[in-house]
Amino acid sequence: MQPCISLALAKECFMKQAIESYQQHQMLGLNSKTLEQQIFARLCYQLSHCLAGDDEFARLQVMADCRFFWVTLRARLQDDEHPYPLELRQDLISLADIVLHELLKDPQQADLSLVLAISQQLADALKA
């Protein structure tokens, strides 16, 4: 892979890496629902610990982890071959937009409680 030179190129490289990582995990035998539930559970754990403490580094790390996953999930949901129905994918993309809006804010301004609530609801729904 060539080094990213501009911001636009960096974003494109990041998106490609995120999608490739997601697809690689799918090829390992985990279906997308199981994989997403496991990732949501891990992110919820990180978010709850972050909100309980006052560690700025932990806050930055969990925001980066959440951004990476939500950007990847959003890109994957736009794929016509994704197994979820179109209407559900569109609703999840809207949720991803809300979450990403929070995660792109200054770390002290981001509503991580909202990110946790949305992530927890989705983790619970994927368990069912």
Phi, psi and omega in degrees: 000138181280151179294146179281129185257310182256169179298317179298318179292323178297317179297318180297317178298317180299314181298316180297317180296318180296315180294318179298319179296315180298314181294324179297318179295324178296322181290340180283359175108351177277130175284161187298324181296314180295315180298314180298319180297318180295319180291317177300318180299316179295317179295322178296320177299311180298316181297316181296321177291323178296315181292332180282340183249190181227037183265110182298320179296318179298322178296314179297319181295314181292325177295319178294316179299316180295316178301313181303311182293313183294324176295317179296313180300315181299315179296318180294323180293337179281350179284126180297340180273358178298139186289344181285149177299153184304313182298318177296317179300318179295319177296319179292326176296320177297318176296318179300321178297319179296312181297314181295327176300318178291319185287345178268356178284168172304139184307326180282340181265340184294136178271083182289340175295322177294316179299317178297315182299314179295315181297320181292319178300317180290322177298316179295318180295324181286339176290328185292000000 
